[in-house]
C-alpha cells in the first residue's frame, strides 16, 4: 500500500520548470532516498508534499488524502533550512511543533522525554535554543520533527551539523523508526549514509524523474562485469592477461579489513567466474572474490553527468592488442 502518491507534478518559476511531470509512489515501510544535484527540484517537491507550495499541475496524496494541513499531520518534515525559535525554551519549542500537528499534549511530553534521553539532552529542556551548540540545536530540530510520531518522516539533509558519533546515532534512530512501521524519505548529499540506509531511490535532475525503484535492482542494471579479488601474495598481471578472460586489470586499494594484494578485474562477456578463479589460483591463494556493484555515487554520476566514478588505483595494465581481438 502506498503512503505517498505523486502524480504528474508540474511547477514553474517564471521561465524555469522546477518540476516537469514528476510521478512516483512510496510504499509504506520504505526508506527512500531522494537524490539529485543542486537545483534539481528536490526542495520544491518536498514543499509541495507538505502543502507549503501549490503545484501548477498534478496531485499529491498522503495516506489517500490530498496534500494539505490535514494530510500534514501524518508527516514529520525537517527542511534543509532549519526553523527553530532561538529565544524559545527547548521543551516549549518541541511541544509547540507537536501541537501544530494535532497531537495530544500528554503523549507529546512522554515522547519528548524519550527522544531527549536518546539524544542525550535530558535536563536541557528549560534552556533556550540559542544557548545550545549547533549539534544540539540539530537534535532539537529532529525531535520537533518526530515528536508527534508521524507515519511518513521526511528529512532534508539530516546529517548536516552532526559529527560521526551523532550521525551514527541518527542512522540507528531512523532504522528503529522504520522497524516500528514509519516510512522514511531522506534527501541528502551524504551518499554513503543514504546507500547504507535506503532500500529504494528516486533520482531527480532538471525537474524530471530519472529513476525510481529498488536500490538493489538499480544497482543490478548498472553492473559493469567488474570483480574485486584479493590474493595472499602479489600475482603476475601479464600472466593473468595471457588467459584471454579479461579486458582489463587494475591493481587497486585493498578491501577494507583484508590483507593481501587486491585487483579489480573486468571480465569478457560469457566468461565464467570459475574460469577466472582457476586462472588466478594457479598463481597463488585467493583470499577474497566478489562482484563489484556500482555505488550510489557511480549511479548518481551516470545519470546526472554521464560519467562513472573510478576506483582509486595504483596501476593499470592494458591488454595486449592480440588479446582484444
C-alpha positions in Angstrom: 0.0 0.0 0.0 1.3 3.4 -0.9 1.6 6.1 1.8 2.7 8.7 -0.8 1.5 9.1 -4.4 2.8 11.8 -6.6 1.1 12.2 -10.0 2.1 14.5 -12.8 3.6 17.3 -10.7 4.5 20.4 -12.6 5.9 23.6 -11.0 7.1 26.6 -12.8 9.1 29.6 -11.5 8.8 32.2 -14.3 10.7 30.6 -17.2 12.2 27.8 -15.0 10.4 24.5 -14.8 11.3 23.2 -11.3 9.2 20.1 -11.7 8.4 18.6 -15.1 5.6 15.9 -14.9 7.1 14.1 -11.9 5.2 10.9 -10.9 6.2 8.1 -8.4 4.9 6.4 -5.3 6.4 5.4 -2.0 5.1 2.3 -0.3 4.5 2.1 3.5 7.7 0.8 5.1 10.1 2.1 2.5 13.3 4.0 3.3 13.5 6.1 0.1 16.5 8.2 -0.9 15.5 11.3 -2.8 18.6 12.4 -4.7 19.6 15.0 -7.3 22.1 17.8 -7.8 21.6 21.3 -6.5 18.7 22.9 -8.4 17.2 19.5 -9.4 13.8 20.2 -7.9 14.0 18.2 -4.7 13.2 21.1 -2.3 10.2 22.2 -4.5 8.9 18.6 -4.5 9.2 18.3 -0.7 7.4 21.6 -0.1 4.5 20.6 -2.3 4.2 17.3 -0.5 4.0 19.3 2.8 1.5 21.8 1.3 4.0 24.6 1.7 3.8 25.2 -2.1 1.0 24.6 -4.6 1.8 22.8 -7.8 0.8 24.2 -11.2 -0.4 20.7 -12.3 -0.7 17.3 -10.7 -1.6 15.8 -7.4 -0.1 14.5 -4.2 -1.8 12.1 -1.9 -0.6 11.3 1.6 -2.4 8.2 3.0 -5.0 8.9 0.4 -5.5 12.5 1.5 -4.6 15.4 -0.9 -1.6 17.4 0.3 -3.0 19.8 2.9 -2.6 20.8 6.6 -4.7 17.8 7.5 -2.6 15.4 5.4 0.5 17.0 7.0 -0.5 15.6 10.4 0.8 12.2 9.0 4.1 13.8 8.1 7.2 14.8 10.0 9.2 17.2 7.8 12.6 18.6 8.6 13.6 21.1 5.9 17.2 21.9 5.0 16.6 25.5 6.1 16.1 24.9 9.8 13.3 26.8 11.6 13.9 26.9 15.4 13.0 29.9 17.5 16.2 30.8 19.2 14.8 32.6 22.2 12.2 29.8 23.0 12.9 27.1 25.6 13.7 23.7 24.1 10.8 21.9 25.6 8.3 24.6 24.7 9.5 24.6 21.2 9.1 20.8 20.8 5.7 20.9 22.3 4.7 23.8 20.1 5.6 21.9 16.9 3.9 18.8 18.2 0.7 20.7 18.9 0.7 22.2 15.4 0.4 18.6 14.2 -2.7 18.0 16.3 -1.0 15.6 18.8 -2.2 15.0 22.4 -0.1 17.1 24.8 0.2 14.3 27.4 1.5 11.9 24.7 3.8 14.6 23.4 5.5 15.0 26.8 6.1 11.3 27.0 7.6 11.0 23.5 9.6 14.2 24.0 11.2 12.7 27.2 12.1 9.5 25.3 13.8 11.4 22.5 15.6 13.8 24.9 17.1 10.7 26.5 18.0 9.1 23.2 19.8 12.3 22.1 21.5 12.9 25.5 19.5 16.1 26.1 17.9 15.1 29.4 17.9 18.2 31.7 18.3 20.6 28.8 14.5 21.3 28.3 14.5 24.6 30.2 17.4 26.1 28.2 16.8 28.5 25.4 17.6 27.1 21.9 20.3 29.8 21.3 22.2 28.5 24.4 22.8 25.1 22.8 25.6 24.1 20.5 24.8 23.8 16.8 24.8 20.0 17.1 22.3 20.0 19.9 20.1 22.5 18.1 20.1 20.0 15.2 18.9 17.3 17.7 16.1 19.6 18.9 15.1 20.1 15.3 14.9 16.4 14.7 12.9 15.8 18.0 10.5 18.5 16.9 10.1 16.7 13.6 9.4 13.3 15.2 7.6 14.1 18.4 4.1 13.6 17.0 5.0 10.1 15.8 4.4 10.6 12.1 3.8 7.8 9.7 5.9 9.5 7.0 9.2 11.1 8.0 10.9 13.4 5.5 14.4 14.6 6.4 16.2 17.0 4.2 20.0 16.9 4.8 19.5 15.4 8.2 23.3 14.8 8.8 24.2 18.5 8.4 25.9 19.7 11.5 26.4 16.3 13.0 29.8 14.7 13.9 30.3 11.0 13.1 29.0 9.9 16.5 25.8 11.8 16.3 25.4 10.8 12.7 25.6 7.1 13.6 23.0 7.8 16.4 20.7 9.3 13.9 21.2 6.4 11.5 20.3 4.0 14.3 17.2 6.0 15.2 16.0 6.0 11.5 16.4 2.2 11.4 14.4 1.8 14.6 11.6 4.1 13.4 11.4 2.1 10.2 11.2 -1.2 12.2 8.3 0.3 14.1 6.4 1.0 10.8 7.4 4.5 9.8 8.1 5.3 6.2 11.3 7.4 5.7 12.3 9.7 2.9 15.8 11.1 3.0 17.2 13.8 0.9 21.0 14.2 1.4 24.4 14.7 -0.3 25.8 12.1 2.2 25.8 9.3 -0.4 27.4 6.6 1.8 24.8 7.1 4.6 21.9 7.1 2.1 23.2 4.0 0.4 23.6 2.2 3.7 20.1 3.0 4.9 17.8 3.2 1.9 16.1 0.3 0.1 14.6 2.4 -2.7 15.8 5.5 -4.6 14.2 8.4 -6.5 16.6 10.4 -8.7 15.6 13.8 -10.0 17.5 16.1 -12.3 16.4 19.3 -14.1 12.9 18.8 -12.7 12.5 15.3 -14.2 12.3 12.0 -12.5 15.1 9.9 -14.0 14.6 6.7 -12.0 12.6 5.3 -9.0 12.9 1.8 -7.8 14.6 -0.8 -5.5 18.2 0.2 -5.0 19.3 -3.4 -5.5 17.6 -3.5 -8.9 19.0 -0.2 -10.0 22.5 -1.4 -9.0 22.0 -4.6 -10.9 21.0 -2.7 -14.0 24.3 -0.7 -13.8 26.7 -3.6 -13.3 29.9 -3.5 -15.4 31.2 -7.1 -15.1 33.8 -5.9 -12.6 35.2 -8.1 -9.8 37.4 -7.5 -6.8 39.9 -10.2 -5.9 42.4 -10.3 -3.1 45.3 -12.8 -3.1 47.7 -13.6 -0.3 50.7 -12.6 -2.3 51.1 -10.4 -5.5 50.4 -12.1 -8.8 51.8 -11.6 -12.3 49.4 -9.3 -14.2 50.9 -10.1 -17.6 50.4 -13.8 -16.9 46.8 -13.2 -16.0 46.4 -11.1 -19.1 47.5 -14.1 -21.2 44.5 -16.0 -20.1 42.3 -14.1 -22.5 39.5 -14.0 -19.9 39.6 -10.3 -19.1 39.5 -6.9 -20.8 41.4 -5.0 -18.1 43.2 -5.5 -14.8 43.7 -2.8 -12.2 45.8 -3.1 -9.1 43.5 -1.4 -6.6 43.4 -0.5 -2.9 42.9 -3.4 -0.5 39.4 -4.4 0.5 38.8 -3.0 4.0 39.8 -5.3 6.7 41.6 -7.7 4.4 45.3 -8.2 4.0 46.9 -9.2 0.7 47.1 -7.8 -2.8 43.9 -6.6 -4.4 42.9 -6.2 -8.0 39.9 -5.0 -10.0 39.1 -7.3 -12.9 36.8 -6.7 -15.8 35.8 -9.9 -17.5 34.8 -10.6 -21.1 31.2 -11.4 -21.9 30.3 -15.1 -21.4 33.3 -15.8 -19.2 32.5 -17.9 -16.2 33.7 -16.8 -12.7 35.1 -20.3 -12.2 37.5 -19.9 -15.2 38.8 -16.6 -13.7 39.3 -18.2 -10.3 41.2 -21.1 -11.9 43.5 -18.7 -13.8 44.2 -16.7 -10.6 44.6 -19.7 -8.3 47.4 -21.1 -10.5 49.5 -18.2 -9.2 48.5 -18.2 -5.5 45.9 -18.4 -2.8 42.7 -16.4 -3.3 41.5 -14.7 -0.1 38.5 -12.8 -1.4 36.5 -12.6 -4.6 33.3 -10.6 -5.2 31.4 -8.8 -7.9 31.8 -5.0 -7.7 28.4 -3.5 -7.8 28.2 0.2 -8.6 28.0 2.6 -5.6 25.2 5.1 -5.3 27.8 7.7 -6.3 28.5 5.8 -9.5 24.8 5.7 -10.3 24.3 9.3 -9.4 27.1 10.4 -11.7 26.0 8.1 -14.5 22.5 9.7 -14.6 23.4 13.3 -13.9 26.7 13.7 -15.8 27.1 10.6 -17.9 30.3 9.9 -16.1 31.3 6.9 -14.0 33.2 7.2 -10.7 36.5 5.4 -11.0 38.1 3.5 -8.1 41.4 4.7 -6.8 44.2 2.5 -8.1 47.9 2.2 -8.1 48.5 0.7 -11.6 46.6 -0.2 -14.7 47.7 -2.8 -17.1 46.5 -2.6 -20.7 45.6 -5.8 -22.5 47.8 -6.9 -25.4 46.2 -6.0 -28.7 46.0 -9.6 -29.7 44.0 -10.4 -26.6 41.5 -7.8 -27.5 40.8 -9.2 -31.0 
